Amino acid sequence: MGVLDFTELHMETEFLWNEISIGDSVMLDADLYESNTFKLHKYQAYEVVAKLHCMAPEPSRLIVEIGRASCRERV
């Protein structure tokens, strides 16, 4: 990946991050696993309940509500 590709990807990521608001519904294109543990299903809507914007190298995260039991998962 060249420098321009990385810059473009970073700009697109920042734009997307800014477009997502608390209360929005988001969906994943693929199932999410963390440390070989299944976390979230693809193509299922999740409500954003918080956003954590971190500085590199830590990834920024969305906190989403899953199910009716008000469980919350960081992604």
C-alpha positions as CSV (number, residue, x, y, z in Angstrom):
1,M,0.0,0.0,0.0
2,G,1.5,3.3,-1.1
3,V,1.5,6.6,0.8
4,L,-1.4,7.9,-1.2
5,D,-3.4,4.8,-0.7
6,F,-2.9,5.1,3.1
7,T,-3.7,8.8,3.1
8,E,-6.9,8.1,1.1
9,L,-7.9,5.3,3.4
10,H,-7.3,7.4,6.5
11,M,-9.4,10.2,5.1
12,E,-12.3,7.8,4.3
13,T,-12.1,6.3,7.7
14,E,-12.2,9.8,9.4
15,F,-15.1,10.8,7.2
16,L,-17.0,7.6,8.2
17,W,-16.2,8.0,11.9
18,N,-17.5,11.6,11.8
19,E,-20.7,10.5,10.0
20,I,-21.6,7.9,12.7
21,S,-23.5,9.4,15.6
22,I,-24.7,8.0,18.9
23,G,-28.2,6.5,18.3
24,D,-27.3,5.5,14.7
25,S,-27.7,1.9,13.6
26,V,-24.6,0.2,12.2
27,M,-24.0,-3.2,10.5
28,L,-20.9,-5.2,9.8
29,D,-20.0,-6.8,6.5
30,A,-18.4,-9.8,8.2
31,D,-18.8,-11.6,11.6
32,L,-16.6,-10.0,14.2
33,Y,-14.2,-12.2,16.3
34,E,-11.9,-11.0,19.0
35,S,-9.2,-13.3,20.4
36,N,-10.9,-16.2,18.6
37,T,-14.2,-15.4,20.4
38,F,-17.3,-14.5,18.4
39,K,-18.6,-11.0,19.2
40,L,-21.1,-9.7,16.6
41,H,-23.1,-11.0,13.6
42,K,-22.7,-9.6,10.1
43,Y,-25.7,-7.9,8.5
44,Q,-27.4,-7.3,11.9
45,A,-28.2,-3.8,13.0
46,Y,-26.6,-2.6,16.2
47,E,-27.4,0.7,17.9
48,V,-24.4,3.0,18.7
49,V,-24.5,4.0,22.4
50,A,-21.1,5.6,22.7
51,K,-17.9,6.4,20.7
52,L,-14.4,6.2,21.9
53,H,-11.9,8.1,19.7
54,C,-8.4,6.9,20.6
55,M,-5.0,8.0,19.3
56,A,-2.8,5.6,17.4
57,P,-1.8,2.9,17.9
58,E,-5.0,2.2,19.8
59,P,-8.1,1.8,17.5
60,S,-11.1,4.0,18.0
61,R,-14.2,2.1,19.0
62,L,-17.9,2.2,18.8
63,I,-19.9,0.9,21.8
64,V,-23.0,-0.9,20.5
65,E,-26.1,-2.3,22.2
66,I,-26.9,-5.9,21.4
67,G,-30.1,-7.8,22.0
68,R,-32.9,-6.7,24.3
69,A,-31.0,-7.5,27.5
70,S,-29.1,-4.2,27.1
71,C,-25.7,-6.0,26.8
72,R,-23.0,-3.7,25.4
73,E,-20.1,-4.7,23.3
74,R,-17.1,-2.6,22.2
75,V,-16.1,-2.9,18.5
